[in-house]
Amino acid sequence: MNIRAFFLTAVVLTGSLSSDICRADSDELFSEIPSGSVFGGTDAANSSAGEQMQSAEDLRELLKAAGFDAKIAGSRQATATKKLDPWTFPLLLELSEEESTVTVSLGLATVRDTQQLTANKLLQMMKVSREHAPMMLLYNAARERTEICRTLDNRNLSAEQLRRTINRMAVLAKSRASLWASGEQQQGGSPAAQQPAPAQQPAPAQQPTPTPQASPEVSITALTGKWAASRSATEAFGIEFRQDGTFNLVYVNNAQQSKSSGRFTLTSGNLQLNGNDGLKLGGKLTLKSGSEFQFEPAGSAAMTFRKAQ
């Protein structure tokens, strides 16, 4: 069983680890997105009345009314570009099948090597999403790029509301360029490097991965803190161990989060998690350094957790 299957099985078995997006709480492990922020809501200020979109043609005309040169890209899609120096961002509008929402996606950077998306970077992206909800900074595996997304209610959607939303998304993208601009930038068909490109550094020699040695008895003090691991570019998980023997566990898949909390025990190099919701996870824990440990659940592949910065 791979890591992804293991965590998905845990979600199914525990019931309360639902796929609903969690509400923010003062003691949450990592940044969380307020419930309903992804698929609902319109901007409070909407001075001009709009109409409900029903086709790609409607989306194109809405973009044109908002001041963009738009094209139809599919039966329910329209595209355009948004310029904010020094970038030109590709825009995609998508109408949901039930025609209840319109999703706006602002393309940022192509990421074909998902190893660039470390657990810490994914968690930073989650933090930005929480701080700027309902806008979300995420990685879209299908389009192989990072992007900022915002889903709008299709009822009375106006060109002015769309224009303001796109402007806010572009400003957010520019302010958080340090999180995404290291990849191949999306330039709406233009060369990515219109800015001075950083000097290429020689790749460091690859070092052999040391074989984990048997870990001495791990103390609660050594484990106390926040730790993160990533399964892929779209999956990350983290756990916080507290000195009082309690834990918070967060699993992230495609920007949606599940969580559990409870108590943990350490016995002879084995970690046991007992969730308040019935979750029971146990396995071998090897402390590799003060900032890294390996956890191998029974019957599953080992996961390497690193201490969150």
LONUDO-448285 format. One record per residue (C-alpha): residue number from 1; residue in one letter; x, y, z. Coordinates in Angstrom, 3 decimals. Example, Ala and Ser with C-alpha at 12.3 -4.5 7.8 and 13.67 -1.06 7.14 Angstrom:
2
@num 1 residuo a c1 12.300 c2 -4.500 c3 7.800
@num 2 residuo s c1 13.670 c2 -1.060 c3 7.140
# end
This chain:
309
@num 1 residuo m c1 0.000 c2 0.000 c3 0.000
@num 2 residuo n c1 1.437 c2 3.411 c3 -0.930
@num 3 residuo i c1 1.305 c2 6.506 c3 1.270
@num 4 residuo r c1 -1.617 c2 8.055 c3 -0.589
@num 5 residuo a c1 -3.704 c2 4.889 c3 -0.302
@num 6 residuo f c1 -2.837 c2 4.625 c3 3.383
@num 7 residuo f c1 -4.071 c2 8.119 c3 4.207
@num 8 residuo l c1 -7.161 c2 7.818 c3 2.043
@num 9 residuo t c1 -8.003 c2 4.557 c3 3.850
@num 10 residuo a c1 -7.607 c2 6.345 c3 7.175
@num 11 residuo v c1 -10.016 c2 9.040 c3 6.008
@num 12 residuo v c1 -12.634 c2 6.453 c3 5.054
@num 13 residuo l c1 -12.299 c2 4.499 c3 8.288
@num 14 residuo t c1 -12.454 c2 7.355 c3 10.759
@num 15 residuo g c1 -15.637 c2 9.060 c3 9.652
@num 16 residuo s c1 -14.900 c2 12.430 c3 11.163
@num 17 residuo l c1 -11.887 c2 12.861 c3 8.878
@num 18 residuo s c1 -14.352 c2 14.194 c3 6.312
@num 19 residuo s c1 -13.433 c2 15.776 c3 2.992
@num 20 residuo d c1 -15.101 c2 18.996 c3 4.063
@num 21 residuo i c1 -12.765 c2 21.942 c3 4.266
@num 22 residuo c c1 -12.064 c2 22.669 c3 7.902
@num 23 residuo r c1 -12.947 c2 25.884 c3 9.682
@num 24 residuo a c1 -10.039 c2 27.948 c3 10.944
@num 25 residuo d c1 -9.235 c2 27.521 c3 14.620
@num 26 residuo s c1 -6.693 c2 29.115 c3 16.892
@num 27 residuo d c1 -4.881 c2 25.840 c3 17.581
@num 28 residuo e c1 -4.948 c2 24.357 c3 14.083
@num 29 residuo l c1 -1.785 c2 22.617 c3 12.917
@num 30 residuo f c1 -1.473 c2 24.529 c3 9.676
@num 31 residuo s c1 -3.400 c2 27.211 c3 7.829
@num 32 residuo e c1 -6.933 c2 26.148 c3 6.990
@num 33 residuo i c1 -9.556 c2 27.473 c3 4.652
@num 34 residuo p c1 -12.893 c2 28.649 c3 6.069
@num 35 residuo s c1 -15.765 c2 26.288 c3 5.340
@num 36 residuo g c1 -17.601 c2 27.115 c3 2.141
@num 37 residuo s c1 -15.002 c2 29.603 c3 0.959
@num 38 residuo v c1 -14.058 c2 27.600 c3 -2.120
@num 39 residuo f c1 -17.423 c2 27.170 c3 -3.765
@num 40 residuo g c1 -19.614 c2 29.927 c3 -2.481
@num 41 residuo g c1 -20.173 c2 33.581 c3 -2.044
@num 42 residuo t c1 -20.024 c2 36.704 c3 -4.096
@num 43 residuo d c1 -18.262 c2 39.953 c3 -3.475
@num 44 residuo a c1 -20.149 c2 42.193 c3 -1.068
@num 45 residuo a c1 -19.812 c2 45.243 c3 -3.257
@num 46 residuo n c1 -21.490 c2 44.648 c3 -6.599
@num 47 residuo s c1 -22.823 c2 47.856 c3 -7.958
@num 48 residuo s c1 -23.872 c2 46.600 c3 -11.382
@num 49 residuo a c1 -26.427 c2 43.889 c3 -11.980
@num 50 residuo g c1 -25.393 c2 40.823 c3 -13.957
@num 51 residuo e c1 -26.877 c2 37.780 c3 -15.625
@num 52 residuo q c1 -26.425 c2 34.047 c3 -15.173
@num 53 residuo m c1 -23.864 c2 32.501 c3 -17.527
@num 54 residuo q c1 -25.109 c2 29.542 c3 -19.569
@num 55 residuo s c1 -22.420 c2 28.920 c3 -22.197
@num 56 residuo a c1 -18.868 c2 29.628 c3 -23.292
@num 57 residuo e c1 -20.221 c2 32.439 c3 -25.444
@num 58 residuo d c1 -21.669 c2 34.060 c3 -22.322
@num 59 residuo l c1 -18.309 c2 33.773 c3 -20.570
@num 60 residuo r c1 -16.527 c2 35.362 c3 -23.531
@num 61 residuo e c1 -18.949 c2 38.271 c3 -23.623
@num 62 residuo l c1 -18.641 c2 38.743 c3 -19.857
@num 63 residuo l c1 -14.851 c2 38.933 c3 -20.179
@num 64 residuo k c1 -15.171 c2 41.425 c3 -23.032
@num 65 residuo a c1 -17.541 c2 43.561 c3 -20.974
@num 66 residuo a c1 -14.932 c2 43.498 c3 -18.187
@num 67 residuo g c1 -12.309 c2 44.859 c3 -20.590
@num 68 residuo f c1 -10.517 c2 41.707 c3 -21.720
@num 69 residuo d c1 -9.851 c2 40.350 c3 -25.204
@num 70 residuo a c1 -11.466 c2 36.940 c3 -24.767
@num 71 residuo k c1 -11.759 c2 33.736 c3 -26.767
@num 72 residuo i c1 -13.889 c2 30.598 c3 -26.468
@num 73 residuo a c1 -11.800 c2 27.598 c3 -25.356
@num 74 residuo g c1 -14.411 c2 24.860 c3 -25.013
@num 75 residuo s c1 -18.094 c2 24.242 c3 -24.456
@num 76 residuo r c1 -17.910 c2 25.804 c3 -20.993
@num 77 residuo q c1 -14.623 c2 27.736 c3 -21.079
@num 78 residuo a c1 -13.279 c2 31.094 c3 -22.206
@num 79 residuo t c1 -9.745 c2 32.468 c3 -22.028
@num 80 residuo a c1 -8.023 c2 35.848 c3 -21.872
@num 81 residuo t c1 -4.876 c2 37.397 c3 -20.399
@num 82 residuo k c1 -4.283 c2 39.792 c3 -17.509
@num 83 residuo k c1 -1.248 c2 42.088 c3 -17.605
@num 84 residuo l c1 0.397 c2 43.370 c3 -14.455
@num 85 residuo d c1 4.015 c2 44.367 c3 -14.978
@num 86 residuo p c1 6.256 c2 42.521 c3 -15.337
@num 87 residuo w c1 3.955 c2 39.535 c3 -15.989
@num 88 residuo t c1 1.201 c2 38.548 c3 -18.360
@num 89 residuo f c1 -1.042 c2 35.977 c3 -16.725
@num 90 residuo p c1 -3.265 c2 33.573 c3 -18.699
@num 91 residuo l c1 -6.907 c2 33.634 c3 -17.567
@num 92 residuo l c1 -9.381 c2 30.771 c3 -17.729
@num 93 residuo l c1 -13.096 c2 31.004 c3 -16.926
@num 94 residuo e c1 -14.978 c2 27.736 c3 -16.445
@num 95 residuo l c1 -18.726 c2 27.257 c3 -16.080
@num 96 residuo s c1 -19.727 c2 24.380 c3 -13.817
@num 97 residuo e c1 -21.896 c2 21.623 c3 -15.293
@num 98 residuo e c1 -24.878 c2 22.636 c3 -13.183
@num 99 residuo e c1 -24.263 c2 26.282 c3 -14.151
@num 100 residuo s c1 -24.258 c2 27.391 c3 -10.525
@num 101 residuo t c1 -20.675 c2 28.682 c3 -10.361
@num 102 residuo v c1 -17.976 c2 30.215 c3 -12.526
@num 103 residuo t c1 -14.354 c2 29.456 c3 -11.623
@num 104 residuo v c1 -11.646 c2 31.978 c3 -12.482
@num 105 residuo s c1 -8.093 c2 30.606 c3 -12.786
@num 106 residuo l c1 -5.030 c2 32.842 c3 -13.086
@num 107 residuo g c1 -2.061 c2 30.829 c3 -14.395
@num 108 residuo l c1 1.264 c2 31.459 c3 -12.668
@num 109 residuo a c1 4.127 c2 29.081 c3 -13.450
@num 110 residuo t c1 4.566 c2 25.790 c3 -15.245
@num 111 residuo v c1 5.821 c2 23.092 c3 -12.860
@num 112 residuo r c1 6.722 c2 19.913 c3 -14.726
@num 113 residuo d c1 9.114 c2 18.715 c3 -12.030
@num 114 residuo t c1 6.864 c2 18.331 c3 -9.000
@num 115 residuo q c1 9.879 c2 17.792 c3 -6.761
@num 116 residuo q c1 10.076 c2 21.602 c3 -6.719
@num 117 residuo l c1 6.910 c2 21.614 c3 -4.635
@num 118 residuo t c1 8.248 c2 20.643 c3 -1.236
@num 119 residuo a c1 6.034 c2 20.049 c3 1.774
@num 120 residuo n c1 7.024 c2 23.416 c3 3.221
@num 121 residuo k c1 6.163 c2 25.214 c3 -0.037
@num 122 residuo l c1 2.763 c2 23.489 c3 -0.199
@num 123 residuo l c1 2.076 c2 24.512 c3 3.380
@num 124 residuo q c1 3.073 c2 28.114 c3 2.605
@num 125 residuo m c1 0.646 c2 28.061 c3 -0.312
@num 126 residuo m c1 -2.065 c2 26.825 c3 2.061
@num 127 residuo k c1 -1.284 c2 29.703 c3 4.391
@num 128 residuo v c1 -1.703 c2 32.210 c3 1.563
@num 129 residuo s c1 -5.034 c2 30.572 c3 0.678
@num 130 residuo r c1 -6.241 c2 30.935 c3 4.224
@num 131 residuo e c1 -5.151 c2 34.557 c3 4.502
@num 132 residuo h c1 -6.765 c2 35.520 c3 1.195
@num 133 residuo a c1 -9.782 c2 33.199 c3 1.077
@num 134 residuo p c1 -11.833 c2 32.673 c3 -0.985
@num 135 residuo m c1 -8.919 c2 33.098 c3 -3.408
@num 136 residuo m c1 -6.701 c2 30.012 c3 -3.411
@num 137 residuo l c1 -3.048 c2 29.560 c3 -4.378
@num 138 residuo l c1 -2.570 c2 25.958 c3 -5.486
@num 139 residuo y c1 -0.996 c2 23.514 c3 -7.927
@num 140 residuo n c1 -3.178 c2 22.176 c3 -10.742
@num 141 residuo a c1 -1.860 c2 18.755 c3 -11.753
@num 142 residuo a c1 -3.945 c2 18.561 c3 -14.930
@num 143 residuo r c1 -2.527 c2 21.851 c3 -16.216
@num 144 residuo e c1 0.928 c2 21.282 c3 -14.657
@num 145 residuo r c1 1.066 c2 24.753 c3 -13.200
@num 146 residuo t c1 0.576 c2 26.794 c3 -10.087
@num 147 residuo e c1 -2.402 c2 29.117 c3 -10.201
@num 148 residuo i c1 -4.689 c2 31.327 c3 -8.203
@num 149 residuo c c1 -8.340 c2 30.323 c3 -8.328
@num 150 residuo r c1 -11.584 c2 31.930 c3 -7.224
@num 151 residuo t c1 -15.050 c2 30.433 c3 -7.610
@num 152 residuo l c1 -17.910 c2 32.891 c3 -8.069
@num 153 residuo d c1 -21.642 c2 32.434 c3 -7.667
@num 154 residuo n c1 -23.230 c2 32.485 c3 -11.108
@num 155 residuo r c1 -26.309 c2 34.335 c3 -9.925
@num 156 residuo n c1 -26.254 c2 37.938 c3 -11.155
@num 157 residuo l c1 -22.555 c2 37.759 c3 -12.004
@num 158 residuo s c1 -21.518 c2 41.145 c3 -13.407
@num 159 residuo a c1 -18.598 c2 42.294 c3 -15.533
@num 160 residuo e c1 -17.557 c2 44.772 c3 -12.820
@num 161 residuo q c1 -17.467 c2 42.041 c3 -10.193
@num 162 residuo l c1 -15.387 c2 39.838 c3 -12.499
@num 163 residuo r c1 -12.969 c2 42.668 c3 -13.302
@num 164 residuo r c1 -12.402 c2 43.464 c3 -9.616
@num 165 residuo t c1 -11.904 c2 39.780 c3 -8.823
@num 166 residuo i c1 -9.298 c2 39.328 c3 -11.576
@num 167 residuo n c1 -7.468 c2 42.484 c3 -10.497
@num 168 residuo r c1 -7.270 c2 41.244 c3 -6.907
@num 169 residuo m c1 -5.994 c2 37.861 c3 -8.082
@num 170 residuo a c1 -3.239 c2 39.488 c3 -10.163
@num 171 residuo v c1 -2.168 c2 41.730 c3 -7.278
@num 172 residuo l c1 -1.992 c2 38.680 c3 -5.001
@num 173 residuo a c1 0.066 c2 36.802 c3 -7.596
@num 174 residuo k c1 2.552 c2 39.664 c3 -7.838
@num 175 residuo s c1 2.866 c2 40.034 c3 -4.077
@num 176 residuo r c1 3.563 c2 36.300 c3 -3.637
@num 177 residuo a c1 5.860 c2 35.825 c3 -6.635
@num 178 residuo s c1 8.569 c2 34.362 c3 -4.403
@num 179 residuo l c1 6.385 c2 31.281 c3 -3.929
@num 180 residuo w c1 5.780 c2 30.509 c3 -7.600
@num 181 residuo a c1 8.132 c2 32.436 c3 -9.900
@num 182 residuo s c1 10.932 c2 29.873 c3 -9.671
@num 183 residuo g c1 9.140 c2 27.687 c3 -12.201
@num 184 residuo e c1 8.742 c2 28.339 c3 -15.927
@num 185 residuo q c1 6.494 c2 31.407 c3 -15.901
@num 186 residuo q c1 3.247 c2 31.431 c3 -17.801
@num 187 residuo q c1 3.350 c2 34.350 c3 -20.242
@num 188 residuo g c1 0.270 c2 33.780 c3 -22.406
@num 189 residuo g c1 2.412 c2 32.449 c3 -25.252
@num 190 residuo s c1 5.287 c2 34.916 c3 -24.765
@num 191 residuo p c1 8.773 c2 33.796 c3 -23.715
@num 192 residuo a c1 8.912 c2 33.319 c3 -19.983
@num 193 residuo a c1 12.120 c2 35.236 c3 -19.425
@num 194 residuo q c1 11.209 c2 38.842 c3 -20.159
@num 195 residuo q c1 12.940 c2 39.693 c3 -16.884
@num 196 residuo p c1 16.648 c2 39.073 c3 -16.247
@num 197 residuo a c1 17.038 c2 35.355 c3 -15.683
@num 198 residuo p c1 18.974 c2 34.240 c3 -12.616
@num 199 residuo a c1 22.405 c2 32.814 c3 -13.298
@num 200 residuo q c1 22.386 c2 29.050 c3 -13.670
@num 201 residuo q c1 24.162 c2 27.285 c3 -10.874
@num 202 residuo p c1 25.752 c2 23.872 c3 -11.391
@num 203 residuo a c1 23.664 c2 21.103 c3 -9.911
@num 204 residuo p c1 25.152 c2 19.776 c3 -6.680
@num 205 residuo a c1 26.542 c2 16.283 c3 -6.806
@num 206 residuo q c1 23.935 c2 13.772 c3 -5.748
@num 207 residuo q c1 24.770 c2 12.215 c3 -2.438
@num 208 residuo p c1 23.793 c2 8.640 c3 -1.643
@num 209 residuo t c1 20.884 c2 8.390 c3 0.751
@num 210 residuo p c1 22.139 c2 7.080 c3 4.072
@num 211 residuo t c1 20.493 c2 3.946 c3 5.368
@num 212 residuo p c1 18.486 c2 4.808 c3 8.499
@num 213 residuo q c1 20.048 c2 3.373 c3 11.595
@num 214 residuo a c1 18.176 c2 1.974 c3 14.548
@num 215 residuo s c1 16.842 c2 4.875 c3 16.538
@num 216 residuo p c1 17.395 c2 5.152 c3 20.261
@num 217 residuo e c1 14.397 c2 5.645 c3 22.494
@num 218 residuo v c1 12.670 c2 8.778 c3 21.193
@num 219 residuo s c1 11.478 c2 11.228 c3 23.812
@num 220 residuo i c1 8.323 c2 13.314 c3 23.630
@num 221 residuo t c1 10.522 c2 16.405 c3 23.911
@num 222 residuo a c1 12.474 c2 15.448 c3 20.785
@num 223 residuo l c1 9.246 c2 14.971 c3 18.855
@num 224 residuo t c1 7.439 c2 18.087 c3 20.092
@num 225 residuo g c1 6.706 c2 20.541 c3 17.276
@num 226 residuo k c1 5.204 c2 20.715 c3 13.798
@num 227 residuo w c1 6.315 c2 18.301 c3 11.089
@num 228 residuo a c1 5.414 c2 18.028 c3 7.397
@num 229 residuo a c1 5.752 c2 15.555 c3 4.531
@num 230 residuo s c1 4.554 c2 15.516 c3 0.934
@num 231 residuo r c1 3.356 c2 12.561 c3 -1.090
@num 232 residuo s c1 3.145 c2 14.450 c3 -4.392
@num 233 residuo a c1 2.665 c2 17.947 c3 -5.765
@num 234 residuo t c1 -0.983 c2 17.894 c3 -4.726
@num 235 residuo e c1 -0.766 c2 15.914 c3 -1.490
@num 236 residuo a c1 0.833 c2 17.000 c3 1.765
@num 237 residuo f c1 0.314 c2 16.100 c3 5.365
@num 238 residuo g c1 1.547 c2 17.384 c3 8.657
@num 239 residuo i c1 1.398 c2 16.564 c3 12.311
@num 240 residuo e c1 1.956 c2 18.531 c3 15.475
@num 241 residuo f c1 3.116 c2 16.721 c3 18.604
@num 242 residuo r c1 2.620 c2 18.525 c3 21.894
@num 243 residuo q c1 4.493 c2 18.099 c3 25.135
@num 244 residuo d c1 1.292 c2 16.980 c3 26.893
@num 245 residuo g c1 1.062 c2 13.899 c3 24.648
@num 246 residuo t c1 -1.607 c2 15.192 c3 22.259
@num 247 residuo f c1 -1.395 c2 15.534 c3 18.476
@num 248 residuo n c1 -3.108 c2 17.279 c3 15.555
@num 249 residuo l c1 -2.987 c2 15.592 c3 12.155
@num 250 residuo v c1 -3.783 c2 17.333 c3 8.849
@num 251 residuo y c1 -4.042 c2 15.696 c3 5.413
@num 252 residuo v c1 -4.205 c2 17.864 c3 2.278
@num 253 residuo n c1 -5.264 c2 16.639 c3 -1.151
@num 254 residuo n c1 -5.836 c2 19.075 c3 -4.030
@num 255 residuo a c1 -6.177 c2 21.982 c3 -1.583
@num 256 residuo q c1 -8.847 c2 20.251 c3 0.507
@num 257 residuo q c1 -8.038 c2 19.305 c3 4.068
@num 258 residuo s c1 -8.998 c2 16.592 c3 6.541
@num 259 residuo k c1 -7.937 c2 16.534 c3 10.158
@num 260 residuo s c1 -7.841 c2 14.430 c3 13.298
@num 261 residuo s c1 -6.604 c2 14.965 c3 16.831
@num 262 residuo g c1 -6.035 c2 12.815 c3 19.888
@num 263 residuo r c1 -3.216 c2 11.351 c3 21.961
@num 264 residuo f c1 0.024 c2 9.623 c3 21.021
@num 265 residuo t c1 2.419 c2 7.257 c3 22.765
@num 266 residuo l c1 6.068 c2 6.361 c3 22.144
@num 267 residuo t c1 7.205 c2 2.890 c3 23.135
@num 268 residuo s c1 10.471 c2 1.207 c3 22.119
@num 269 residuo g c1 10.793 c2 3.171 c3 18.894
@num 270 residuo n c1 7.138 c2 2.780 c3 17.942
@num 271 residuo l c1 4.639 c2 5.626 c3 17.538
@num 272 residuo q c1 0.948 c2 5.053 c3 18.196
@num 273 residuo l c1 -1.722 c2 7.642 c3 17.312
@num 274 residuo n c1 -5.142 c2 7.284 c3 18.934
@num 275 residuo g c1 -7.567 c2 9.825 c3 17.526
@num 276 residuo n c1 -10.603 c2 11.152 c3 19.345
@num 277 residuo d c1 -12.572 c2 10.141 c3 16.238
@num 278 residuo g c1 -11.456 c2 6.499 c3 16.384
@num 279 residuo l c1 -8.350 c2 6.850 c3 14.236
@num 280 residuo k c1 -5.642 c2 4.335 c3 15.179
@num 281 residuo l c1 -2.270 c2 4.512 c3 13.450
@num 282 residuo g c1 0.869 c2 2.799 c3 14.607
@num 283 residuo g c1 4.310 c2 2.087 c3 13.268
@num 284 residuo k c1 8.046 c2 2.340 c3 13.615
@num 285 residuo l c1 9.501 c2 5.820 c3 14.173
@num 286 residuo t c1 13.161 c2 6.515 c3 13.430
@num 287 residuo l c1 14.514 c2 9.907 c3 14.482
@num 288 residuo k c1 17.150 c2 10.671 c3 11.839
@num 289 residuo s c1 18.078 c2 14.123 c3 13.192
@num 290 residuo g c1 16.657 c2 16.961 c3 15.222
@num 291 residuo s c1 14.725 c2 18.105 c3 12.144
@num 292 residuo e c1 13.758 c2 14.857 c3 10.430
@num 293 residuo f c1 12.123 c2 11.561 c3 11.307
@num 294 residuo q c1 10.868 c2 8.555 c3 9.395
@num 295 residuo f c1 7.524 c2 6.976 c3 10.180
@num 296 residuo e c1 6.670 c2 3.544 c3 8.788
@num 297 residuo p c1 3.040 c2 2.578 c3 9.492
@num 298 residuo a c1 2.309 c2 -1.130 c3 9.652
@num 299 residuo g c1 1.790 c2 -2.449 c3 6.128
@num 300 residuo s c1 2.611 c2 0.873 c3 4.439
@num 301 residuo a c1 5.604 c2 2.606 c3 2.902
@num 302 residuo a c1 7.796 c2 4.762 c3 5.119
@num 303 residuo m c1 7.236 c2 8.532 c3 5.150
@num 304 residuo t c1 9.915 c2 11.129 c3 5.874
@num 305 residuo f c1 8.717 c2 14.081 c3 7.948
@num 306 residuo r c1 10.722 c2 17.269 c3 8.304
@num 307 residuo k c1 10.280 c2 19.914 c3 10.935
@num 308 residuo a c1 8.242 c2 22.849 c3 9.630
@num 309 residuo q c1 10.071 c2 26.177 c3 9.602
# end
